[in-house]
Amino acid sequence: MRKWLLTVVTICSLASTTGCLLPIYSADPARRAQQLIYTSENLRAMLDEWERIWFLDQPSHLTPHSVHGGII
């Protein structure tokens, strides 16, 4: 009986986190679109923040063509 109860509790907790029992987004199409836009904007902001942390958003100081570098 204990295993059965533990199995039911585990299934219910896993099902609730994936949006099966409680949907993650609204049922109204307009509001759902707004929520999806906010979610994608948050992911884009996270990518911008990641690039800022690793200094990937800085301009490159490399020249577009090769330079000799020696004394001519």
mmCIF file as Biopython writes it, N, C-alpha, C and O atoms, coordinates in Angstrom:
data_model
#
loop_
_atom_site.group_PDB
_atom_site.id
_atom_site.type_symbol
_atom_site.label_atom_id
_atom_site.label_alt_id
_atom_site.label_comp_id
_atom_site.label_asym_id
_atom_site.label_entity_id
_atom_site.label_seq_id
_atom_site.pdbx_PDB_ins_code
_atom_site.Cartn_x
_atom_site.Cartn_y
_atom_site.Cartn_z
_atom_site.occupancy
_atom_site.B_iso_or_equiv
_atom_site.auth_seq_id
_atom_site.auth_asym_id
_atom_site.pdbx_PDB_model_num
ATOM 1   N N  . MET A ? 1  ? 0.828  -1.196 0.000   1.0 0.0 1  A 1 
ATOM 2   C CA . MET A ? 1  ? 0.000  0.000  0.000   1.0 0.0 1  A 1 
ATOM 3   C C  . MET A ? 1  ? 0.872  1.260  0.000   1.0 0.0 1  A 1 
ATOM 4   O O  . MET A ? 1  ? 0.535  2.260  -0.634  1.0 0.0 1  A 1 
ATOM 5   N N  . ARG A ? 2  ? 1.985  1.196  0.712   1.0 0.0 2  A 1 
ATOM 6   C CA . ARG A ? 2  ? 2.880  2.340  0.799   1.0 0.0 2  A 1 
ATOM 7   C C  . ARG A ? 2  ? 3.520  2.643  -0.562  1.0 0.0 2  A 1 
ATOM 8   O O  . ARG A ? 2  ? 3.643  3.804  -0.950  1.0 0.0 2  A 1 
ATOM 9   N N  . LYS A ? 3  ? 3.924  1.595  -1.277  1.0 0.0 3  A 1 
ATOM 10  C CA . LYS A ? 3  ? 4.512  1.793  -2.604  1.0 0.0 3  A 1 
ATOM 11  C C  . LYS A ? 3  ? 3.495  2.397  -3.572  1.0 0.0 3  A 1 
ATOM 12  O O  . LYS A ? 3  ? 3.839  3.266  -4.372  1.0 0.0 3  A 1 
ATOM 13  N N  . TRP A ? 4  ? 2.278  1.949  -3.500  1.0 0.0 4  A 1 
ATOM 14  C CA . TRP A ? 4  ? 1.229  2.459  -4.371  1.0 0.0 4  A 1 
ATOM 15  C C  . TRP A ? 4  ? 0.984  3.942  -4.105  1.0 0.0 4  A 1 
ATOM 16  O O  . TRP A ? 4  ? 0.879  4.731  -5.044  1.0 0.0 4  A 1 
ATOM 17  N N  . LEU A ? 5  ? 0.894  4.320  -2.845  1.0 0.0 5  A 1 
ATOM 18  C CA . LEU A ? 5  ? 0.670  5.711  -2.470  1.0 0.0 5  A 1 
ATOM 19  C C  . LEU A ? 5  ? 1.852  6.587  -2.893  1.0 0.0 5  A 1 
ATOM 20  O O  . LEU A ? 5  ? 1.660  7.701  -3.381  1.0 0.0 5  A 1 
ATOM 21  N N  . LEU A ? 6  ? 3.065  6.085  -2.707  1.0 0.0 6  A 1 
ATOM 22  C CA . LEU A ? 6  ? 4.256  6.822  -3.116  1.0 0.0 6  A 1 
ATOM 23  C C  . LEU A ? 6  ? 4.297  6.996  -4.639  1.0 0.0 6  A 1 
ATOM 24  O O  . LEU A ? 6  ? 4.697  8.049  -5.135  1.0 0.0 6  A 1 
ATOM 25  N N  . THR A ? 7  ? 3.888  5.974  -5.366  1.0 0.0 7  A 1 
ATOM 26  C CA . THR A ? 7  ? 3.840  6.053  -6.820  1.0 0.0 7  A 1 
ATOM 27  C C  . THR A ? 7  ? 2.823  7.089  -7.283  1.0 0.0 7  A 1 
ATOM 28  O O  . THR A ? 7  ? 3.105  7.862  -8.199  1.0 0.0 7  A 1 
ATOM 29  N N  . VAL A ? 8  ? 1.651  7.116  -6.669  1.0 0.0 8  A 1 
ATOM 30  C CA . VAL A ? 8  ? 0.614  8.080  -7.027  1.0 0.0 8  A 1 
ATOM 31  C C  . VAL A ? 8  ? 1.078  9.499  -6.719  1.0 0.0 8  A 1 
ATOM 32  O O  . VAL A ? 8  ? 0.870  10.399 -7.533  1.0 0.0 8  A 1 
ATOM 33  N N  . VAL A ? 9  ? 1.686  9.716  -5.592  1.0 0.0 9  A 1 
ATOM 34  C CA . VAL A ? 9  ? 2.176  11.045 -5.228  1.0 0.0 9  A 1 
ATOM 35  C C  . VAL A ? 9  ? 3.272  11.493 -6.197  1.0 0.0 9  A 1 
ATOM 36  O O  . VAL A ? 9  ? 3.301  12.655 -6.602  1.0 0.0 9  A 1 
ATOM 37  N N  . THR A ? 10 ? 4.163  10.592 -6.567  1.0 0.0 10 A 1 
ATOM 38  C CA . THR A ? 10 ? 5.230  10.925 -7.512  1.0 0.0 10 A 1 
ATOM 39  C C  . THR A ? 10 ? 4.666  11.280 -8.878  1.0 0.0 10 A 1 
ATOM 40  O O  . THR A ? 10 ? 5.102  12.253 -9.493  1.0 0.0 10 A 1 
ATOM 41  N N  . ILE A ? 11 ? 3.712  10.514 -9.356  1.0 0.0 11 A 1 
ATOM 42  C CA . ILE A ? 11 ? 3.101  10.793 -10.659 1.0 0.0 11 A 1 
ATOM 43  C C  . ILE A ? 11 ? 2.373  12.126 -10.633 1.0 0.0 11 A 1 
ATOM 44  O O  . ILE A ? 11 ? 2.474  12.900 -11.585 1.0 0.0 11 A 1 
ATOM 45  N N  . CYS A ? 12 ? 1.647  12.406 -9.571  1.0 0.0 12 A 1 
ATOM 46  C CA . CYS A ? 12 ? 0.930  13.682 -9.468  1.0 0.0 12 A 1 
ATOM 47  C C  . CYS A ? 12 ? 1.889  14.862 -9.425  1.0 0.0 12 A 1 
ATOM 48  O O  . CYS A ? 12 ? 1.632  15.890 -10.052 1.0 0.0 12 A 1 
ATOM 49  N N  . SER A ? 13 ? 2.983  14.728 -8.700  1.0 0.0 13 A 1 
ATOM 50  C CA . SER A ? 13 ? 3.932  15.845 -8.617  1.0 0.0 13 A 1 
ATOM 51  C C  . SER A ? 13 ? 4.652  16.054 -9.943  1.0 0.0 13 A 1 
ATOM 52  O O  . SER A ? 13 ? 4.910  17.196 -10.323 1.0 0.0 13 A 1 
ATOM 53  N N  . LEU A ? 14 ? 4.982  14.981 -10.656 1.0 0.0 14 A 1 
ATOM 54  C CA . LEU A ? 14 ? 5.632  15.125 -11.958 1.0 0.0 14 A 1 
ATOM 55  C C  . LEU A ? 14 ? 4.670  15.665 -13.005 1.0 0.0 14 A 1 
ATOM 56  O O  . LEU A ? 14 ? 5.064  16.462 -13.855 1.0 0.0 14 A 1 
ATOM 57  N N  . ALA A ? 15 ? 3.426  15.243 -12.953 1.0 0.0 15 A 1 
ATOM 58  C CA . ALA A ? 15 ? 2.441  15.706 -13.919 1.0 0.0 15 A 1 
ATOM 59  C C  . ALA A ? 15 ? 2.118  17.184 -13.708 1.0 0.0 15 A 1 
ATOM 60  O O  . ALA A ? 15 ? 1.833  17.894 -14.673 1.0 0.0 15 A 1 
ATOM 61  N N  . SER A ? 16 ? 2.159  17.650 -12.479 1.0 0.0 16 A 1 
ATOM 62  C CA . SER A ? 16 ? 1.833  19.052 -12.220 1.0 0.0 16 A 1 
ATOM 63  C C  . SER A ? 16 ? 2.958  19.982 -12.650 1.0 0.0 16 A 1 
ATOM 64  O O  . SER A ? 16 ? 2.704  21.155 -12.923 1.0 0.0 16 A 1 
ATOM 65  N N  . THR A ? 17 ? 4.184  19.499 -12.717 1.0 0.0 17 A 1 
ATOM 66  C CA . THR A ? 17 ? 5.292  20.374 -13.106 1.0 0.0 17 A 1 
ATOM 67  C C  . THR A ? 17 ? 5.421  20.496 -14.610 1.0 0.0 17 A 1 
ATOM 68  O O  . THR A ? 17 ? 6.081  21.421 -15.083 1.0 0.0 17 A 1 
ATOM 69  N N  . THR A ? 18 ? 4.821  19.604 -15.380 1.0 0.0 18 A 1 
ATOM 70  C CA . THR A ? 18 ? 4.935  19.667 -16.837 1.0 0.0 18 A 1 
ATOM 71  C C  . THR A ? 18 ? 3.775  20.408 -17.477 1.0 0.0 18 A 1 
ATOM 72  O O  . THR A ? 18 ? 3.731  20.531 -18.701 1.0 0.0 18 A 1 
ATOM 73  N N  . GLY A ? 19 ? 2.848  20.898 -16.695 1.0 0.0 19 A 1 
ATOM 74  C CA . GLY A ? 19 ? 1.731  21.643 -17.241 1.0 0.0 19 A 1 
ATOM 75  C C  . GLY A ? 19 ? 0.555  20.777 -17.625 1.0 0.0 19 A 1 
ATOM 76  O O  . GLY A ? 19 ? -0.342 21.251 -18.322 1.0 0.0 19 A 1 
ATOM 77  N N  . CYS A ? 20 ? 0.521  19.529 -17.202 1.0 0.0 20 A 1 
ATOM 78  C CA . CYS A ? 20 ? -0.599 18.656 -17.560 1.0 0.0 20 A 1 
ATOM 79  C C  . CYS A ? 20 ? -1.840 18.984 -16.738 1.0 0.0 20 A 1 
ATOM 80  O O  . CYS A ? 20 ? -2.924 19.156 -17.297 1.0 0.0 20 A 1 
ATOM 81  N N  . LEU A ? 21 ? -1.695 19.073 -15.424 1.0 0.0 21 A 1 
ATOM 82  C CA . LEU A ? 21 ? -2.849 19.358 -14.577 1.0 0.0 21 A 1 
ATOM 83  C C  . LEU A ? 21 ? -3.142 20.850 -14.512 1.0 0.0 21 A 1 
ATOM 84  O O  . LEU A ? 21 ? -4.297 21.262 -14.611 1.0 0.0 21 A 1 
ATOM 85  N N  . LEU A ? 22 ? -2.121 21.646 -14.350 1.0 0.0 22 A 1 
ATOM 86  C CA . LEU A ? 22 ? -2.264 23.095 -14.332 1.0 0.0 22 A 1 
ATOM 87  C C  . LEU A ? 22 ? -1.515 23.652 -15.542 1.0 0.0 22 A 1 
ATOM 88  O O  . LEU A ? 22 ? -0.287 23.592 -15.585 1.0 0.0 22 A 1 
ATOM 89  N N  . PRO A ? 23 ? -2.233 24.188 -16.514 1.0 0.0 23 A 1 
ATOM 90  C CA . PRO A ? 23 ? -1.548 24.673 -17.706 1.0 0.0 23 A 1 
ATOM 91  C C  . PRO A ? 23 ? -0.619 25.841 -17.379 1.0 0.0 23 A 1 
ATOM 92  O O  . PRO A ? 23 ? -0.913 26.659 -16.508 1.0 0.0 23 A 1 
ATOM 93  N N  . ILE A ? 24 ? 0.489  25.902 -18.082 1.0 0.0 24 A 1 
ATOM 94  C CA . ILE A ? 24 ? 1.469  26.946 -17.838 1.0 0.0 24 A 1 
ATOM 95  C C  . ILE A ? 24 ? 0.981  28.273 -18.399 1.0 0.0 24 A 1 
ATOM 96  O O  . ILE A ? 24 ? 1.180  29.317 -17.778 1.0 0.0 24 A 1 
ATOM 97  N N  . TYR A ? 25 ? 0.344  28.245 -19.565 1.0 0.0 25 A 1 
ATOM 98  C CA . TYR A ? 25 ? -0.112 29.462 -20.221 1.0 0.0 25 A 1 
ATOM 99  C C  . TYR A ? 25 ? -1.632 29.542 -20.192 1.0 0.0 25 A 1 
ATOM 100 O O  . TYR A ? 25 ? -2.315 28.537 -19.994 1.0 0.0 25 A 1 
ATOM 101 N N  . SER A ? 26 ? -2.146 30.737 -20.390 1.0 0.0 26 A 1 
ATOM 102 C CA . SER A ? 26 ? -3.580 30.993 -20.355 1.0 0.0 26 A 1 
ATOM 103 C C  . SER A ? 26 ? -4.295 30.324 -21.528 1.0 0.0 26 A 1 
ATOM 104 O O  . SER A ? 26 ? -3.677 30.028 -22.551 1.0 0.0 26 A 1 
ATOM 105 N N  . ALA A ? 27 ? -5.594 30.088 -21.376 1.0 0.0 27 A 1 
ATOM 106 C CA . ALA A ? 27 ? -6.388 29.497 -22.454 1.0 0.0 27 A 1 
ATOM 107 C C  . ALA A ? 27 ? -6.817 30.544 -23.469 1.0 0.0 27 A 1 
ATOM 108 O O  . ALA A ? 27 ? -7.144 30.199 -24.605 1.0 0.0 27 A 1 
ATOM 109 N N  . ASP A ? 28 ? -6.823 31.820 -23.085 1.0 0.0 28 A 1 
ATOM 110 C CA . ASP A ? 28 ? -7.168 32.901 -23.995 1.0 0.0 28 A 1 
ATOM 111 C C  . ASP A ? 28 ? -6.032 33.091 -24.999 1.0 0.0 28 A 1 
ATOM 112 O O  . ASP A ? 28 ? -4.895 33.330 -24.591 1.0 0.0 28 A 1 
ATOM 113 N N  . PRO A ? 29 ? -6.314 32.989 -26.319 1.0 0.0 29 A 1 
ATOM 114 C CA . PRO A ? 29 ? -5.236 33.068 -27.311 1.0 0.0 29 A 1 
ATOM 115 C C  . PRO A ? 29 ? -4.441 34.370 -27.270 1.0 0.0 29 A 1 
ATOM 116 O O  . PRO A ? 29 ? -3.224 34.355 -27.450 1.0 0.0 29 A 1 
ATOM 117 N N  . ALA A ? 30 ? -5.113 35.492 -27.036 1.0 0.0 30 A 1 
ATOM 118 C CA . ALA A ? 30 ? -4.396 36.775 -27.008 1.0 0.0 30 A 1 
ATOM 119 C C  . ALA A ? 30 ? -3.462 36.845 -25.807 1.0 0.0 30 A 1 
ATOM 120 O O  . ALA A ? 30 ? -2.310 37.264 -25.922 1.0 0.0 30 A 1 
ATOM 121 N N  . ARG A ? 31 ? -3.975 36.428 -24.658 1.0 0.0 31 A 1 
ATOM 122 C CA . ARG A ? 31 ? -3.138 36.449 -23.447 1.0 0.0 31 A 1 
ATOM 123 C C  . ARG A ? 31 ? -2.013 35.416 -23.552 1.0 0.0 31 A 1 
ATOM 124 O O  . ARG A ? 31 ? -0.899 35.672 -23.095 1.0 0.0 31 A 1 
ATOM 125 N N  . ARG A ? 32 ? -2.290 34.261 -24.143 1.0 0.0 32 A 1 
ATOM 126 C CA . ARG A ? 32 ? -1.262 33.227 -24.311 1.0 0.0 32 A 1 
ATOM 127 C C  . ARG A ? 32 ? -0.143 33.723 -25.225 1.0 0.0 32 A 1 
ATOM 128 O O  . ARG A ? 32 ? 1.033  33.468 -24.965 1.0 0.0 32 A 1 
ATOM 129 N N  . ALA A ? 33 ? -0.510 34.431 -26.297 1.0 0.0 33 A 1 
ATOM 130 C CA . ALA A ? 33 ? 0.505  34.992 -27.188 1.0 0.0 33 A 1 
ATOM 131 C C  . ALA A ? 33 ? 1.370  36.003 -26.443 1.0 0.0 33 A 1 
ATOM 132 O O  . ALA A ? 33 ? 2.588  36.032 -26.620 1.0 0.0 33 A 1 
ATOM 133 N N  . GLN A ? 34 ? 0.741  36.829 -25.612 1.0 0.0 34 A 1 
ATOM 134 C CA . GLN A ? 34 ? 1.492  37.805 -24.821 1.0 0.0 34 A 1 
ATOM 135 C C  . GLN A ? 34 ? 2.442  37.092 -23.854 1.0 0.0 34 A 1 
ATOM 136 O O  . GLN A ? 34 ? 3.585  37.517 -23.692 1.0 0.0 34 A 1 
ATOM 137 N N  . GLN A ? 35 ? 1.990  36.031 -23.221 1.0 0.0 35 A 1 
ATOM 138 C CA . GLN A ? 35 ? 2.840  35.279 -22.288 1.0 0.0 35 A 1 
ATOM 139 C C  . GLN A ? 35 ? 3.999  34.620 -23.022 1.0 0.0 35 A 1 
ATOM 140 O O  . GLN A ? 35 ? 5.120  34.595 -22.513 1.0 0.0 35 A 1 
ATOM 141 N N  . LEU A ? 36 ? 3.742  34.085 -24.214 1.0 0.0 36 A 1 
ATOM 142 C CA . LEU A ? 36 ? 4.818  33.471 -24.990 1.0 0.0 36 A 1 
ATOM 143 C C  . LEU A ? 36 ? 5.851  34.509 -25.434 1.0 0.0 36 A 1 
ATOM 144 O O  . LEU A ? 36 ? 7.049  34.228 -25.457 1.0 0.0 36 A 1 
ATOM 145 N N  . ILE A ? 37 ? 5.383  35.706 -25.783 1.0 0.0 37 A 1 
ATOM 146 C CA . ILE A ? 37 ? 6.314  36.775 -26.161 1.0 0.0 37 A 1 
ATOM 147 C C  . ILE A ? 37 ? 7.174  37.153 -24.967 1.0 0.0 37 A 1 
ATOM 148 O O  . ILE A ? 37 ? 8.385  37.326 -25.103 1.0 0.0 37 A 1 
ATOM 149 N N  . TYR A ? 38 ? 6.552  37.284 -23.787 1.0 0.0 38 A 1 
ATOM 150 C CA . TYR A ? 38 ? 7.325  37.618 -22.589 1.0 0.0 38 A 1 
ATOM 151 C C  . TYR A ? 38 ? 8.354  36.534 -22.284 1.0 0.0 38 A 1 
ATOM 152 O O  . TYR A ? 38 ? 9.483  36.833 -21.893 1.0 0.0 38 A 1 
ATOM 153 N N  . THR A ? 39 ? 7.960  35.274 -22.466 1.0 0.0 39 A 1 
ATOM 154 C CA . THR A ? 39 ? 8.886  34.180 -22.195 1.0 0.0 39 A 1 
ATOM 155 C C  . THR A ? 39 ? 10.064 34.221 -23.160 1.0 0.0 39 A 1 
ATOM 156 O O  . THR A ? 39 ? 11.212 34.055 -22.750 1.0 0.0 39 A 1 
ATOM 157 N N  . SER A ? 40 ? 9.780  34.442 -24.446 1.0 0.0 40 A 1 
ATOM 158 C CA . SER A ? 40 ? 10.871 34.486 -25.415 1.0 0.0 40 A 1 
ATOM 159 C C  . SER A ? 40 ? 11.753 35.710 -25.188 1.0 0.0 40 A 1 
ATOM 160 O O  . SER A ? 40 ? 12.966 35.640 -25.388 1.0 0.0 40 A 1 
ATOM 161 N N  . GLU A ? 41 ? 11.159 36.835 -24.772 1.0 0.0 41 A 1 
ATOM 162 C CA . GLU A ? 41 ? 11.961 38.023 -24.474 1.0 0.0 41 A 1 
ATOM 163 C C  . GLU A ? 41 ? 12.864 37.768 -23.273 1.0 0.0 41 A 1 
ATOM 164 O O  . GLU A ? 41 ? 14.006 38.227 -23.251 1.0 0.0 41 A 1 
ATOM 165 N N  . ASN A ? 42 ? 12.370 37.047 -22.282 1.0 0.0 42 A 1 
ATOM 166 C CA . ASN A ? 42 ? 13.200 36.728 -21.125 1.0 0.0 42 A 1 
ATOM 167 C C  . ASN A ? 42 ? 14.368 35.847 -21.535 1.0 0.0 42 A 1 
ATOM 168 O O  . ASN A ? 42 ? 15.480 36.023 -21.038 1.0 0.0 42 A 1 
ATOM 169 N N  . LEU A ? 43 ? 14.130 34.896 -22.439 1.0 0.0 43 A 1 
ATOM 170 C CA . LEU A ? 43 ? 15.225 34.045 -22.897 1.0 0.0 43 A 1 
ATOM 171 C C  . LEU A ? 43 ? 16.223 34.857 -23.712 1.0 0.0 43 A 1 
ATOM 172 O O  . LEU A ? 43 ? 17.429 34.626 -23.624 1.0 0.0 43 A 1 
ATOM 173 N N  . ARG A ? 44 ? 15.731 35.803 -24.503 1.0 0.0 44 A 1 
ATOM 174 C CA . ARG A ? 44 ? 16.630 36.648 -25.277 1.0 0.0 44 A 1 
ATOM 175 C C  . ARG A ? 44 ? 17.451 37.534 -24.347 1.0 0.0 44 A 1 
ATOM 176 O O  . ARG A ? 44 ? 18.641 37.750 -24.577 1.0 0.0 44 A 1 
ATOM 177 N N  . ALA A ? 45 ? 16.812 38.046 -23.293 1.0 0.0 45 A 1 
ATOM 178 C CA . ALA A ? 45 ? 17.539 38.873 -22.331 1.0 0.0 45 A 1 
ATOM 179 C C  . ALA A ? 45 ? 18.602 38.054 -21.618 1.0 0.0 45 A 1 
ATOM 180 O O  . ALA A ? 45 ? 19.683 38.560 -21.316 1.0 0.0 45 A 1 
ATOM 181 N N  . MET A ? 46 ? 18.299 36.786 -21.348 1.0 0.0 46 A 1 
ATOM 182 C CA . MET A ? 46 ? 19.285 35.932 -20.707 1.0 0.0 46 A 1 
ATOM 183 C C  . MET A ? 46 ? 20.487 35.729 -21.624 1.0 0.0 46 A 1 
ATOM 184 O O  . MET A ? 46 ? 21.625 35.726 -21.154 1.0 0.0 46 A 1 
ATOM 185 N N  . LEU A ? 47 ? 20.251 35.559 -22.929 1.0 0.0 47 A 1 
ATOM 186 C CA . LEU A ? 47 ? 21.348 35.405 -23.882 1.0 0.0 47 A 1 
ATOM 187 C C  . LEU A ? 47 ? 22.182 36.685 -23.954 1.0 0.0 47 A 1 
ATOM 188 O O  . LEU A ? 47 ? 23.410 36.621 -23.998 1.0 0.0 47 A 1 
ATOM 189 N N  . ASP A ? 48 ? 21.519 37.848 -23.967 1.0 0.0 48 A 1 
ATOM 190 C CA . ASP A ? 48 ? 22.249 39.114 -23.973 1.0 0.0 48 A 1 
ATOM 191 C C  . ASP A ? 48 ? 23.090 39.270 -22.713 1.0 0.0 48 A 1 
ATOM 192 O O  . ASP A ? 48 ? 24.220 39.753 -22.769 1.0 0.0 48 A 1 
ATOM 193 N N  . GLU A ? 49 ? 22.541 38.862 -21.588 1.0 0.0 49 A 1 
ATOM 194 C CA . GLU A ? 49 ? 23.284 38.941 -20.325 1.0 0.0 49 A 1 
ATOM 195 C C  . GLU A ? 49 ? 24.489 38.004 -20.357 1.0 0.0 49 A 1 
ATOM 196 O O  . GLU A ? 49 ? 25.567 38.365 -19.883 1.0 0.0 49 A 1 
ATOM 197 N N  . TRP A ? 50 ? 24.315 36.811 -20.909 1.0 0.0 50 A 1 
ATOM 198 C CA . TRP A ? 50 ? 25.425 35.853 -21.011 1.0 0.0 50 A 1 
ATOM 199 C C  . TRP A ? 50 ? 26.546 36.417 -21.891 1.0 0.0 50 A 1 
ATOM 200 O O  . TRP A ? 50 ? 27.725 36.290 -21.559 1.0 0.0 50 A 1 
ATOM 201 N N  . GLU A ? 51 ? 26.173 37.038 -23.011 1.0 0.0 51 A 1 
ATOM 202 C CA . GLU A ? 51 ? 27.182 37.630 -23.884 1.0 0.0 51 A 1 
ATOM 203 C C  . GLU A ? 51 ? 27.875 38.802 -23.207 1.0 0.0 51 A 1 
ATOM 204 O O  . GLU A ? 51 ? 29.071 39.014 -23.411 1.0 0.0 51 A 1 
ATOM 205 N N  . ARG A ? 52 ? 27.145 39.563 -22.408 1.0 0.0 52 A 1 
ATOM 206 C CA . ARG A ? 52 ? 27.747 40.688 -21.698 1.0 0.0 52 A 1 
ATOM 207 C C  . ARG A ? 52 ? 28.745 40.199 -20.654 1.0 0.0 52 A 1 
ATOM 208 O O  . ARG A ? 52 ? 29.805 40.800 -20.485 1.0 0.0 52 A 1 
ATOM 209 N N  . ILE A ? 53 ? 28.417 39.119 -19.955 1.0 0.0 53 A 1 
ATOM 210 C CA . ILE A ? 53 ? 29.309 38.576 -18.924 1.0 0.0 53 A 1 
ATOM 211 C C  . ILE A ? 53 ? 30.610 38.102 -19.553 1.0 0.0 53 A 1 
ATOM 212 O O  . ILE A ? 53 ? 31.681 38.328 -18.989 1.0 0.0 53 A 1 
ATOM 213 N N  . TRP A ? 54 ? 30.543 37.450 -20.709 1.0 0.0 54 A 1 
ATOM 214 C CA . TRP A ? 54 ? 31.741 36.902 -21.352 1.0 0.0 54 A 1 
ATOM 215 C C  . TRP A ? 54 ? 32.358 37.875 -22.347 1.0 0.0 54 A 1 
ATOM 216 O O  . TRP A ? 54 ? 33.235 37.491 -23.122 1.0 0.0 54 A 1 
ATOM 217 N N  . PHE A ? 55 ? 31.907 39.145 -22.338 1.0 0.0 55 A 1 
ATOM 218 C CA . PHE A ? 55 ? 32.435 40.205 -23.200 1.0 0.0 55 A 1 
ATOM 219 C C  . PHE A ? 55 ? 32.336 39.841 -24.680 1.0 0.0 55 A 1 
ATOM 220 O O  . PHE A ? 55 ? 33.222 40.185 -25.463 1.0 0.0 55 A 1 
ATOM 221 N N  . LEU A ? 56 ? 31.273 39.153 -25.064 1.0 0.0 56 A 1 
ATOM 222 C CA . LEU A ? 56 ? 31.065 38.806 -26.467 1.0 0.0 56 A 1 
ATOM 223 C C  . LEU A ? 56 ? 30.346 39.914 -27.212 1.0 0.0 56 A 1 
ATOM 224 O O  . LEU A ? 56 ? 30.265 39.889 -28.440 1.0 0.0 56 A 1 
ATOM 225 N N  . ASP A ? 57 ? 29.819 40.896 -26.471 1.0 0.0 57 A 1 
ATOM 226 C CA . ASP A ? 57 ? 29.102 41.983 -27.120 1.0 0.0 57 A 1 
ATOM 227 C C  . ASP A ? 57 ? 30.009 43.158 -27.440 1.0 0.0 57 A 1 
ATOM 228 O O  . ASP A ? 57 ? 29.539 44.174 -27.952 1.0 0.0 57 A 1 
ATOM 229 N N  . GLN A ? 58 ? 31.297 43.043 -27.150 1.0 0.0 58 A 1 
ATOM 230 C CA . GLN A ? 58 ? 32.248 44.119 -27.421 1.0 0.0 58 A 1 
ATOM 231 C C  . GLN A ? 58 ? 32.658 44.097 -28.895 1.0 0.0 58 A 1 
ATOM 232 O O  . GLN A ? 58 ? 32.667 43.036 -29.519 1.0 0.0 58 A 1 
ATOM 233 N N  . PRO A ? 59 ? 32.993 45.244 -29.445 1.0 0.0 59 A 1 
ATOM 234 C CA . PRO A ? 59 ? 33.439 45.248 -30.845 1.0 0.0 59 A 1 
ATOM 235 C C  . PRO A ? 59 ? 34.802 44.588 -30.982 1.0 0.0 59 A 1 
ATOM 236 O O  . PRO A ? 59 ? 35.620 44.621 -30.063 1.0 0.0 59 A 1 
ATOM 237 N N  . SER A ? 60 ? 35.027 44.000 -32.123 1.0 0.0 60 A 1 
ATOM 238 C CA . SER A ? 60 ? 36.300 43.346 -32.379 1.0 0.0 60 A 1 
ATOM 239 C C  . SER A ? 60 ? 37.331 44.383 -32.821 1.0 0.0 60 A 1 
ATOM 240 O O  . SER A ? 60 ? 37.038 45.240 -33.654 1.0 0.0 60 A 1 
ATOM 241 N N  . HIS A ? 61 ? 38.526 44.302 -32.266 1.0 0.0 61 A 1 
ATOM 242 C CA . HIS A ? 61 ? 39.588 45.229 -32.628 1.0 0.0 61 A 1 
ATOM 243 C C  . HIS A ? 61 ? 40.527 44.616 -33.661 1.0 0.0 61 A 1 
ATOM 244 O O  . HIS A ? 61 ? 41.572 45.186 -33.971 1.0 0.0 61 A 1 
ATOM 245 N N  . LEU A ? 62 ? 40.160 43.474 -34.183 1.0 0.0 62 A 1 
ATOM 246 C CA . LEU A ? 62 ? 40.968 42.854 -35.214 1.0 0.0 62 A 1 
ATOM 247 C C  . LEU A ? 62 ? 40.705 43.536 -36.546 1.0 0.0 62 A 1 
ATOM 248 O O  . LEU A ? 62 ? 39.581 43.954 -36.822 1.0 0.0 62 A 1 
ATOM 249 N N  . THR A ? 63 ? 41.725 43.648 -37.362 1.0 0.0 63 A 1 
ATOM 250 C CA . THR A ? 63 ? 41.544 44.271 -38.672 1.0 0.0 63 A 1 
ATOM 251 C C  . THR A ? 63 ? 40.935 43.257 -39.632 1.0 0.0 63 A 1 
ATOM 252 O O  . THR A ? 63 ? 41.188 42.058 -39.509 1.0 0.0 63 A 1 
ATOM 253 N N  . PRO A ? 64 ? 40.140 43.723 -40.580 1.0 0.0 64 A 1 
ATOM 254 C CA . PRO A ? 64 ? 39.524 42.776 -41.513 1.0 0.0 64 A 1 
ATOM 255 C C  . PRO A ? 64 ? 40.515 42.202 -42.521 1.0 0.0 64 A 1 
ATOM 256 O O  . PRO A ? 64 ? 40.184 41.238 -43.211 1.0 0.0 64 A 1 
ATOM 257 N N  . HIS A ? 65 ? 41.723 42.766 -42.629 1.0 0.0 65 A 1 
ATOM 258 C CA . HIS A ? 65 ? 42.715 42.251 -43.556 1.0 0.0 65 A 1 
ATOM 259 C C  . HIS A ? 65 ? 44.024 42.004 -42.794 1.0 0.0 65 A 1 
ATOM 260 O O  . HIS A ? 65 ? 44.259 42.600 -41.743 1.0 0.0 65 A 1 
ATOM 261 N N  . SER A ? 66 ? 44.847 41.144 -43.318 1.0 0.0 66 A 1 
ATOM 262 C CA . SER A ? 66 ? 46.087 40.819 -42.618 1.0 0.0 66 A 1 
ATOM 263 C C  . SER A ? 66 ? 47.081 41.955 -42.765 1.0 0.0 66 A 1 
ATOM 264 O O  . SER A ? 66 ? 47.150 42.615 -43.802 1.0 0.0 66 A 1 
ATOM 265 N N  . VAL A ? 67 ? 47.848 42.169 -41.709 1.0 0.0 67 A 1 
ATOM 266 C CA . VAL A ? 67 ? 48.838 43.230 -41.668 1.0 0.0 67 A 1 
ATOM 267 C C  . VAL A ? 67 ? 50.212 42.582 -41.582 1.0 0.0 67 A 1 
ATOM 268 O O  . VAL A ? 67 ? 50.385 41.562 -40.915 1.0 0.0 67 A 1 
ATOM 269 N N  . HIS A ? 68 ? 51.188 43.178 -42.259 1.0 0.0 68 A 1 
ATOM 270 C CA . HIS A ? 68 ? 52.539 42.582 -42.295 1.0 0.0 68 A 1 
ATOM 271 C C  . HIS A ? 68 ? 53.151 42.554 -40.904 1.0 0.0 68 A 1 
ATOM 272 O O  . HIS A ? 68 ? 53.604 41.497 -40.466 1.0 0.0 68 A 1 
ATOM 273 N N  . GLY A ? 69 ? 53.180 43.679 -40.194 1.0 0.0 69 A 1 
ATOM 274 C CA . GLY A ? 69 ? 53.676 43.721 -38.833 1.0 0.0 69 A 1 
ATOM 275 C C  . GLY A ? 69 ? 55.170 43.867 -38.707 1.0 0.0 69 A 1 
ATOM 276 O O  . GLY A ? 69 ? 55.659 44.118 -37.605 1.0 0.0 69 A 1 
ATOM 277 N N  . GLY A ? 70 ? 55.925 43.721 -39.785 1.0 0.0 70 A 1 
ATOM 278 C CA . GLY A ? 70 ? 57.385 43.863 -39.734 1.0 0.0 70 A 1 
ATOM 279 C C  . GLY A ? 70 ? 57.831 45.224 -40.218 1.0 0.0 70 A 1 
ATOM 280 O O  . GLY A ? 70 ? 57.004 46.035 -40.635 1.0 0.0 70 A 1 
ATOM 281 N N  . ILE A ? 71 ? 59.100 45.484 -40.171 1.0 0.0 71 A 1 
ATOM 282 C CA . ILE A ? 71 ? 59.653 46.750 -40.659 1.0 0.0 71 A 1 
ATOM 283 C C  . ILE A ? 71 ? 59.896 46.634 -42.158 1.0 0.0 71 A 1 
ATOM 284 O O  . ILE A ? 71 ? 60.578 45.722 -42.628 1.0 0.0 71 A 1 
ATOM 285 N N  . ILE A ? 72 ? 59.336 47.557 -42.879 1.0 0.0 72 A 1 
ATOM 286 C CA . ILE A ? 72 ? 59.492 47.527 -44.338 1.0 0.0 72 A 1 
ATOM 287 C C  . ILE A ? 72 ? 60.536 48.536 -44.750 1.0 0.0 72 A 1 
ATOM 288 O O  . ILE A ? 72 ? 60.824 48.676 -45.939 1.0 0.0 72 A 1 
#
